[in-house]
Amino acid sequence: MPKLPKSVTHRLPLGYWGDHLPQPSVEKRPDETRMRVRIPKPDYGHKKGWIIRHASATGLTFPDWDDEERCYRVPKMHLAQFINAAVEEWGDCSVRLAFNTQERCTPACKHGTGAACTCSCLGANHGAARNGGEGVYAAWERVSDVTDETAGLRIVTFRVSDPFNDVVRGAA
């Protein structure tokens, strides 16, 4: 199935992820404990079957279906595992993250593992001290960047086509 051009997908409003989009997507907001996950139908079965099979194989917490938002809800701590599995299955993944513009980047971020950056560096410095000076999001293509002044957030959408490195997995 052909992918929608980036010029179309980056203009979609926050919270809109139509079932027609041919790539998986994840949205992580700081005010929620579980991220929103949407996947296209796998070639070999049902969406629920893929996500359940992946969850049990990697030790992910079993996802919940959110009828109102029409997405699966997965704990935020599984961001890296979901992105790696989605990239392996579909070739890329759309990732929308919210960063706190008031939160200063600290040594804890620069030495961090995992994909839990929420500070004003927008992930550019996250894990850089453990990864040769390059943040864990460095290989991701930034598709859009929107600032919500009232909430003090920058919402950044990335297109990820490379799996996470060992710094994110916590192995470095």
C-alpha positions in Angstrom: 0.0 0.0 0.0 1.5 3.4 -0.9 2.3 5.8 1.9 0.7 9.3 2.1 3.1 12.0 1.2 4.7 13.8 4.3 3.1 17.0 3.2 -0.3 15.5 3.9 0.5 13.5 7.1 2.3 16.4 8.9 -0.7 18.7 8.6 -3.1 16.3 10.5 -4.3 17.9 13.7 -3.1 16.5 17.1 -5.2 13.6 18.1 -6.2 12.7 14.5 -4.9 9.4 13.3 -7.3 7.9 10.7 -7.6 4.2 10.2 -6.8 4.8 6.5 -3.2 5.8 7.3 -0.9 3.0 6.0 1.8 3.4 8.7 1.7 2.7 12.4 1.6 5.7 14.8 2.2 6.4 18.4 1.4 9.5 20.4 2.9 10.1 23.8 1.5 13.0 25.9 2.9 14.0 29.3 -0.5 14.3 30.9 -1.4 10.6 30.2 0.0 7.4 31.7 -0.5 5.4 28.5 0.4 6.3 24.9 -1.9 6.0 22.0 -1.0 3.4 19.4 -2.6 2.8 16.0 -1.5 0.2 13.5 -2.6 -0.6 10.0 -3.9 -4.1 9.4 -1.0 -6.5 9.1 -0.8 -8.5 5.9 -1.3 -11.8 7.7 -4.1 -11.1 10.2 -5.9 -8.8 12.5 -4.5 -5.7 14.3 -5.4 -7.1 17.7 -3.6 -10.3 16.9 -0.4 -8.5 15.9 -0.3 -6.3 18.9 -1.2 -9.1 21.3 1.4 -11.4 19.7 4.0 -8.7 19.9 3.1 -7.8 23.5 3.5 -11.4 24.7 6.7 -12.0 22.8 8.5 -8.9 24.2 7.0 -8.7 27.7 4.9 -5.7 27.0 2.0 -5.0 29.2 -1.2 -6.1 27.5 -2.7 -3.2 25.6 -6.2 -1.8 26.2 -8.5 -0.8 23.4 -9.9 2.7 23.7 -13.2 2.8 21.9 -13.6 6.5 22.1 -10.2 7.3 20.6 -10.1 4.2 18.4 -6.7 3.2 19.4 -4.8 0.8 21.7 -3.4 2.2 25.0 0.0 1.0 25.9 2.2 2.1 28.9 4.7 4.8 28.0 7.6 2.7 29.1 7.1 0.5 26.0 7.7 3.3 23.5 11.0 1.9 22.2 9.7 -1.7 21.9 6.7 -0.6 20.0 8.6 1.6 17.6 11.2 -1.2 16.9 8.5 -3.8 16.2 6.5 -1.4 14.0 9.6 -0.4 12.0 10.4 -4.1 11.6 6.9 -4.9 10.4 5.9 -1.8 8.3 9.3 -0.1 7.5 8.5 3.1 9.4 6.4 4.6 12.1 4.9 8.0 12.9 5.8 9.2 16.4 4.3 12.2 18.0 5.9 13.4 21.3 5.2 16.3 23.6 8.1 18.1 25.2 7.9 20.5 28.1 9.3 23.9 27.0 9.9 24.9 30.6 11.9 21.8 31.6 15.6 22.4 31.3 17.9 19.8 29.9 20.0 18.3 32.7 22.8 15.7 33.0 20.1 13.1 33.8 18.8 13.6 30.3 22.2 13.6 28.7 23.1 10.3 30.4 19.6 8.9 30.1 18.6 5.6 28.7 15.2 4.7 27.1 13.0 7.0 25.2 11.7 9.0 28.0 12.9 12.5 27.2 10.3 15.2 27.9 12.6 18.3 28.3 13.2 21.3 26.2 16.1 19.7 24.2 13.4 17.8 22.2 15.4 14.6 22.6 18.5 16.1 20.9 20.6 15.6 24.0 18.9 12.5 25.5 21.4 9.8 26.0 24.1 11.8 24.1 26.8 11.2 26.7 26.3 7.5 26.3 26.0 7.5 22.5 29.1 9.4 21.3 27.5 12.9 21.6 24.4 12.0 19.5 20.9 12.1 21.1 18.6 9.0 20.7 16.3 10.8 18.3 19.1 12.0 16.0 18.3 9.4 13.3 14.6 10.3 13.3 13.2 12.6 10.6 11.3 15.6 12.1 8.1 16.0 10.1 6.4 18.8 12.1 6.9 20.9 15.1 4.1 22.8 16.8 4.3 24.9 20.0 1.3 25.1 22.4 2.0 28.2 24.4 -0.9 27.7 26.8 0.2 24.2 27.8 3.9 25.0 27.6 4.5 22.1 25.2 6.2 21.6 21.9 4.6 18.7 20.0 7.0 17.2 17.5 6.1 14.5 14.9 8.9 12.3 13.7 9.1 9.7 11.0 11.1 6.8 12.3 12.6 4.3 9.8 15.5 3.0 11.9 15.1 0.9 15.0 16.4 2.3 18.3 20.0 1.9 19.2 21.5 0.2 22.3 21.4 3.5 24.3 17.6 3.5 24.1 17.4 -0.2 25.0 19.6 0.6 28.1 22.3 -1.8 26.9 25.1 0.7 26.4 
